[in-house]
Amino acid sequence: MTINQPPLSGSVEQKLREEVAACTLILNSLDILGYSGHVSARLPDGQHLLIQSFDQSRASLRPDDLLICDLDGVVVAGPEGIRAPAEVYLHTEILRARQDVQAVAHFHDDLATTFTIVKNRPLLPVKNHAIRWASGIPVHPDPSHVSDATLGRALAETLGQKQALQIRAHGQVIVAESVKHLLIDSIHFVENAKALYDAHMLGEVEPLTAGELEDFGRTFNRDRHVHKLWKYYAGRAVDAGVVAADWYYAAP
């Protein structure tokens, strides 16, 4: 199937809407993002974001369902009577603190979360594409829902300049430079956690060394890799009827 469709609209907002909806639906189809969790994208003005509502199913999200919120978490556009997710502040405070971040995902992968509740079992890079987290994956110590700006700021401080964090006994936060990069990072994050868990079942783990990650990084083209995998996952989602074939999200 050809998935390089023209955009429904030439607007950047429409493109982002379709990418966020597609990313959400694909992560849901992969059992990474379940009945809760959310994906957000910064709008071009830098002061607003797209995010799904509290009540909208992650299995049926459509571009027009997304809300526009400001960085205080206030809904400024969207269907009447629809509220933002309770943890909108997780997204707003990261975007406020990190101008390099354009997209944020929060989900609750149970297996990855186990590394926050077992002593002396940190989540380490054991697959080559975990190079994204070579600088470390911090664990935010407060397992609470990030339901206000104060809690959001504390989480953003734990994240610092890293590209992902775990919330103790709660879930994961992934940040990236685009929605497409965010999708692939989220998939690789869960894959790495699964590989590490399985390795622990077999015996003593030998995580990738800093030198091995550095060697891999010399030849790794992140943008090309993301382009390839986005087309794969988007095309598979189109074929499965998970997302609409005429969304712009599928274009390179």
Secondary structure as GFF3:
##gff-version 3
##sequence-region A 1 252
A	DSSP	alpha_helix	12	29	.	.	.	ID=ss1
A	DSSP	beta_strand	38	42	.	.	.	ID=ss2
A	DSSP	beta_strand	48	51	.	.	.	ID=ss3
A	DSSP	three_ten_helix	63	65	.	.	.	ID=ss4
A	DSSP	beta_strand	67	70	.	.	.	ID=ss5
A	DSSP	beta_strand	75	77	.	.	.	ID=ss6
A	DSSP	alpha_helix	88	97	.	.	.	ID=ss7
A	DSSP	beta_strand	103	107	.	.	.	ID=ss8
A	DSSP	alpha_helix	110	113	.	.	.	ID=ss9
A	DSSP	three_ten_helix	114	116	.	.	.	ID=ss10
A	DSSP	three_ten_helix	128	133	.	.	.	ID=ss11
A	DSSP	beta_strand	139	140	.	.	.	ID=ss12
A	DSSP	alpha_helix	149	159	.	.	.	ID=ss13
A	DSSP	beta_strand	164	167	.	.	.	ID=ss14
A	DSSP	beta_strand	171	176	.	.	.	ID=ss15
A	DSSP	alpha_helix	179	202	.	.	.	ID=ss16
A	DSSP	alpha_helix	210	219	.	.	.	ID=ss17
A	DSSP	alpha_helix	222	239	.	.	.	ID=ss18
A	DSSP	three_ten_helix	248	250	.	.	.	ID=ss19
###
